Amino acid sequence: MTSHENEYVLGTDDAELVRLGLQHRLWSAQAFACWERAGVTPGHTVLDVGSGPGFASLDLAQLVTASGRVIAVDESERFLRYLAQRAASLGIAHIETRVGDVHTLDIPAQSVDVAYARWVLCFTPRPEDVVARVASALKPGGVFAVQDYINWGALSLSPRSDAFLRVMPSVGKSWRDRGGDWQVGGRLPALLAARGLRVDYIEPLQRVARSTDPLWQWPTTFFANFIPRLVEQGLVSERDWREMESDWNERSRDPNAFFWTPSMVEIVARRV
Ligand SMILES: C[S@@+](CC[C@H](N)C(=O)[O-])C[C@H]1O[C@@H](n2cnc3c(N)ncnc32)[C@H](O)[C@@H]1O
């Protein structure tokens, strides 16, 4: 990580990069369904808003083919360097990486067919500014597709763990302390409408991960990467984390255990 690297709340180290790769795999069916609804097609220019290391950007590049273009914007230089290297090694030349803050996106007006933002607006202190920039970048008829949290706090672990319940509010606090909003999905329809984007589709994204499912690795890796950061910051006690970790490991061995994922929403809106 470079010294001027902007740190998003979960960090940009190797462990987070690997986690984001796994997360994309585990949620790629939902992503592809969303892109289909958004009408991503060969020749399109797609803007990946807050692309991270670009796991979605690489898939989108395949969908738009070499006749189209993917513009991946993220504030992490490190993540975008990773994306550029992967694209080069795969011989993909139609992904453009741009380091920048999505609040001040600088994309030519009316140049984008589809913009996609997944798990980004929940971190941005002013999602209305991001929506405004995306709306202006869209061509008339262009689409903004968002997959983001509407109620992160709805997550639950069964059988219940008291340590888990004690630790979870600190996750929300750390997020809010940096201006994030884990319920951002509920604000989006109004923000989109204010910028002339008509909401054509709004549906929940809610899943359950049994301890025996691949999706179980999603919360497992999230907690393993993130909670130790909260311990370092003094937001979670070492004792609570140890107890939660031990409960989690126990649930992981219990075939009847399941994790109710944080509630997300998918919104597809069109510039009219
Ligand atoms: C959870 S990751 C999601 C990455 C990607 N969208 C995905 O679905 O795999 C959140 C990303 O948002 C980026 N991010 C957060 N705030 C940002 C901002 N204001 N400007 C640009 N990128 C931002 C972070 O650097 C990080 O890569």
Ligand as a Chemical Component Dictionary entry (heavy atoms), coordinates in Angstrom:
data_LIG
# 
_chem_comp.id                   LIG 
_chem_comp.type                 NON-POLYMER 
_chem_comp.pdbx_formal_charge   0 
_chem_comp.three_letter_code    LIG 
# 
loop_
_chem_comp_atom.comp_id 
_chem_comp_atom.atom_id 
_chem_comp_atom.alt_atom_id 
_chem_comp_atom.type_symbol 
_chem_comp_atom.charge 
_chem_comp_atom.model_Cartn_x 
_chem_comp_atom.model_Cartn_y 
_chem_comp_atom.model_Cartn_z 
_chem_comp_atom.pdbx_ordinal 
LIG C1  C1  C 0  -16.725 -3.377 -0.846 1  
LIG S1  S1  S 1  -15.687 -2.701 -2.093 2  
LIG C2  C2  C 0  -16.677 -3.098 -3.521 3  
LIG C3  C3  C 0  -15.871 -3.179 -4.783 4  
LIG C4  C4  C 0  -16.665 -3.560 -6.023 5  
LIG N1  N1  N 0  -17.687 -2.607 -6.329 6  
LIG C5  C5  C 0  -17.252 -4.933 -5.897 7  
LIG O1  O1  O 0  -18.466 -5.071 -5.843 8  
LIG O2  O2  O -1 -16.479 -5.907 -5.864 9  
LIG C6  C6  C 0  -15.904 -0.947 -1.941 10 
LIG C7  C7  C 0  -14.989 -0.160 -2.863 11 
LIG O3  O3  O 0  -15.436 1.204  -2.853 12 
LIG C8  C8  C 0  -14.291 2.022  -2.960 13 
LIG N2  N2  N 0  -14.651 3.360  -2.496 14 
LIG C9  C9  C 0  -15.220 3.691  -1.311 15 
LIG N3  N3  N 0  -15.444 5.025  -1.257 16 
LIG C10 C10 C 0  -15.005 5.534  -2.446 17 
LIG C11 C11 C 0  -14.960 6.854  -2.997 18 
LIG N4  N4  N 0  -15.431 7.897  -2.327 19 
LIG N5  N5  N 0  -14.453 7.015  -4.232 20 
LIG C12 C12 C 0  -13.975 5.936  -4.930 21 
LIG N6  N6  N 0  -13.988 4.671  -4.462 22 
LIG C13 C13 C 0  -14.500 4.470  -3.239 23 
LIG C14 C14 C 0  -13.257 1.312  -2.100 24 
LIG O4  O4  O 0  -11.939 1.724  -2.412 25 
LIG C15 C15 C 0  -13.519 -0.141 -2.431 26 
LIG O5  O5  O 0  -12.736 -0.575 -3.510 27 
# 
loop_
_chem_comp_bond.comp_id 
_chem_comp_bond.atom_id_1 
_chem_comp_bond.atom_id_2 
_chem_comp_bond.value_order 
_chem_comp_bond.pdbx_ordinal 
LIG C1  S1  SING 1  
LIG S1  C2  SING 2  
LIG S1  C6  SING 3  
LIG C2  C3  SING 4  
LIG C3  C4  SING 5  
LIG C4  N1  SING 6  
LIG C4  C5  SING 7  
LIG C5  O1  DOUB 8  
LIG C5  O2  SING 9  
LIG C6  C7  SING 10 
LIG C7  O3  SING 11 
LIG C7  C15 SING 12 
LIG O3  C8  SING 13 
LIG C8  N2  SING 14 
LIG C8  C14 SING 15 
LIG N2  C9  SING 16 
LIG N2  C13 SING 17 
LIG C9  N3  DOUB 18 
LIG N3  C10 SING 19 
LIG C10 C11 SING 20 
LIG C10 C13 DOUB 21 
LIG C11 N4  SING 22 
LIG C11 N5  DOUB 23 
LIG N5  C12 SING 24 
LIG C12 N6  DOUB 25 
LIG N6  C13 SING 26 
LIG C14 O4  SING 27 
LIG C14 C15 SING 28 
LIG C15 O5  SING 29 
# 
